[in-house]
Amino acid sequence: RKLAQRSERVKSVDLHPTEP
């Protein structure tokens, strides 16, 4: 599911926002 992959990416961004 694309939604699941997007959720994981959003979580990653939440863990380290504005970070390369």
C-alpha positions as CSV (number, residue, x, y, z in Angstrom):
1,R,0.0,0.0,0.0
2,K,1.3,3.4,-0.9
3,L,-0.4,4.9,2.2
4,A,1.6,2.6,4.5
5,Q,4.9,3.6,2.9
6,R,3.9,7.3,3.1
7,S,3.1,6.9,6.8
8,E,6.5,5.4,7.4
9,R,8.2,8.3,5.7
10,V,6.1,10.8,7.7
11,K,7.2,9.1,10.9
12,S,10.9,9.3,9.8
13,V,10.4,13.0,9.1
14,D,8.8,13.4,12.5
15,L,11.8,11.7,14.1
16,H,14.3,14.1,12.4
17,P,12.5,17.1,10.8
18,T,14.4,19.5,8.6
19,E,17.4,17.2,8.6
20,P,19.3,15.9,5.5
